[in-house]
């Protein structure tokens, strides 16, 4: 068991504090800010699982970075084994669909967006929560209806169709974070929202359409 040198609650605080730095490190390793966040989620889960039997952890920060480094290497190996081929036609169709969703967001037509959800839709509100299933994910739109610090525009994030989110109060219109949508048979199959992981934007290449 881990001894008194590092308590579980201390580890949790350290994970939260280091997450932006860990993300930058892994994003550089895998060459993608979005994939880097996947690596971080995997690494932190592994750290939490390994902690009870890790013994004395003399340098917790180094320990976490080592786990993240190994998780990034694993991700690179998986990428080589399972290289995905995306056609330009498919990308253009997913971009058109995202642009339509963008218009519905800005119009606050959340009922129309709920109607677009697949029954088995998945939501990853990065660094906050995960939900699955149309009923539970529908609540996601209610949260956006309660605030007004956002405006969506269609764009690309690392070449992927994305909704770029800026604050209407910001005259410069800087992109604060992005929302990624996956589509299947004309319905939203997955939502990945980086509202609570704005550190990802620091190393994310985005462009407006």
C-alpha positions in Angstrom: 0.0 0.0 0.0 1.1 3.6 -0.5 2.4 5.0 2.7 1.7 8.3 4.4 4.1 10.2 2.2 1.4 10.7 -0.4 -2.3 10.6 0.5 -5.0 9.9 -2.2 -6.5 13.4 -1.8 -3.0 14.9 -2.3 -2.6 12.8 -5.4 -5.9 14.1 -6.7 -4.9 17.7 -6.2 -1.5 17.1 -7.8 -3.2 15.5 -10.9 -5.4 18.5 -11.3 -2.5 20.9 -10.8 -0.2 19.1 -13.3 -2.9 18.3 -15.9 -2.1 21.3 -18.2 1.6 20.5 -18.1 1.1 16.8 -18.6 -1.2 17.6 -21.6 1.4 19.9 -23.2 4.0 17.1 -22.8 1.9 14.4 -24.3 0.5 16.6 -27.0 4.0 17.2 -28.2 4.8 13.5 -28.1 1.8 12.4 -30.1 1.6 15.5 -32.3 -2.0 16.3 -31.5 -3.6 18.4 -28.7 -6.8 16.4 -29.0 -5.1 13.0 -28.9 -2.9 14.3 -26.1 -6.0 14.7 -23.9 -6.9 11.1 -24.7 -3.4 10.1 -23.5 -3.8 12.2 -20.3 -7.1 10.6 -19.4 -5.6 7.2 -19.9 -2.5 8.1 -17.9 -4.4 9.5 -14.9 -6.6 6.5 -14.8 -3.5 4.2 -14.8 -1.9 6.3 -12.0 -5.0 6.1 -9.8 -5.2 2.3 -10.4 -1.4 1.9 -9.6 -1.3 4.2 -6.6 -2.5 1.8 -3.8 0.2 -0.7 -4.6 2.9 1.7 -5.6 4.7 1.9 -2.3 6.6 5.1 -1.3 6.5 7.6 -4.1 9.5 9.8 -3.5 8.9 12.1 -6.5 5.2 12.1 -7.3 5.5 14.6 -10.1 8.2 12.5 -11.9 6.1 9.4 -11.3 3.1 11.0 -13.0 5.2 12.2 -15.9 6.7 8.7 -16.4 3.2 7.2 -16.5 2.1 9.8 -19.0 5.2 9.2 -21.1 4.5 5.5 -21.3 0.9 6.1 -22.1 1.9 8.4 -25.0 4.3 5.7 -26.3 1.4 3.2 -26.2 -0.8 5.6 -28.1 1.9 6.0 -30.8 2.2 2.2 -31.1 -1.6 1.9 -31.5 -1.6 4.6 -34.1 0.9 2.7 -36.2 -1.1 -0.5 -35.9 -4.5 1.1 -36.6 -3.9 3.9 -39.0 -7.3 5.3 -40.0 -8.0 6.4 -43.6 -10.4 9.3 -43.9 -11.7 10.3 -47.3 -12.1 14.0 -48.3 -15.7 13.2 -49.1 -16.4 12.0 -45.6 -14.6 15.0 -44.1 -16.6 17.5 -46.2 -20.0 15.8 -45.2 -19.0 15.7 -41.5 -18.0 19.6 -41.9 -21.4 20.4 -43.4 -23.2 18.6 -40.6 -21.2 20.4 -37.9 -21.9 23.7 -39.6 -25.6 22.9 -39.3 -25.3 22.1 -35.6 -23.4 25.3 -35.1 -26.4 27.3 -36.5 -28.8 25.5 -34.2 -26.5 26.2 -31.2 -26.3 29.9 -31.9 -30.1 30.0 -32.4 -30.4 28.2 -29.1 -32.6 25.7 -30.8 -31.7 23.0 -28.3 -34.8 20.9 -29.0 -33.6 20.4 -32.6 -30.2 19.4 -31.3 -31.7 16.9 -28.9 -33.6 15.4 -31.8 -30.3 14.9 -33.6 -28.9 12.7 -30.8 -28.4 9.0 -31.5 -29.9 6.7 -28.9 -26.4 5.5 -27.8 -24.8 9.0 -28.0 -21.7 9.6 -25.8 -20.7 12.8 -24.2 -17.2 13.6 -22.9 -17.2 16.9 -21.1 -13.5 16.8 -20.8 -12.0 17.2 -17.4 -15.5 17.2 -15.8 -17.8 14.3 -16.6 -18.9 11.6 -19.1 -22.4 10.6 -20.0 -24.0 8.0 -22.3 -27.4 7.6 -23.8 -29.8 10.1 -25.3 -31.7 10.8 -22.1 -28.7 11.7 -20.0 -26.8 13.5 -22.7 -29.9 15.7 -23.5 -29.2 17.5 -20.2 -26.0 18.8 -21.7 -27.9 21.3 -23.9 -29.7 22.7 -20.8 -26.4 23.7 -19.3 -25.6 25.8 -22.4 -29.1 27.4 -22.2 -28.3 28.7 -18.7 -25.3 30.7 -19.8 -24.5 33.3 -22.5 -20.7 33.4 -22.5 -20.4 31.5 -25.8 -20.8 31.8 -29.5 -20.1 28.9 -31.9 -18.6 29.1 -35.4 -17.8 26.3 -37.8 -14.1 25.5 -38.2 -11.4 22.9 -38.2 -9.4 21.7 -35.2 -6.3 19.8 -36.3 -8.0 19.3 -39.7 -11.1 17.8 -38.0 -14.6 19.5 -38.4 -15.2 21.4 -35.1 -17.3 24.0 -33.5 -15.1 26.9 -32.4 -16.3 28.6 -29.3 -15.6 32.3 -28.4 -17.0 34.7 -25.9 -19.3 37.3 -27.4 -17.9 39.8 -25.0 -14.4 39.4 -26.5 -14.1 41.9 -29.4 -11.1 39.9 -30.8 -13.3 36.8 -31.0 -10.5 34.5 -29.8 -11.2 30.8 -29.7 -11.5 29.8 -26.1 -12.2 26.1 -26.7 -13.7 23.7 -29.2 -16.5 21.1 -29.4 -16.0 18.1 -31.6 -19.0 16.2 -32.9 -19.0 12.7 -34.4 -21.8 11.8 -36.8 -23.4 8.4 -37.8 -26.3 8.1 -40.1 -27.2 11.7 -39.8 -27.2 11.7 -36.1 -24.8 13.0 -33.4 -23.0 9.9 -32.1 -20.5 11.6 -29.8 -19.8 15.0 -28.3 -16.4 16.0 -27.0 -16.6 19.4 -25.3 -13.4 21.1 -24.1 -15.1 23.9 -22.1 -13.4 22.8 -18.9 -10.1 21.9 -20.5 -9.2 25.2 -22.1 -5.5 24.3 -21.7 -5.9 22.1 -24.7 -6.5 25.2 -26.9 -3.0 26.4 -26.1 -1.5 23.8 -28.4 -4.5 23.3 -30.7 -4.3 24.3 -34.4 -7.7 25.8 -35.4 -9.0 27.5 -38.5 -12.4 29.0 -39.3 -14.5 27.9 -42.3 
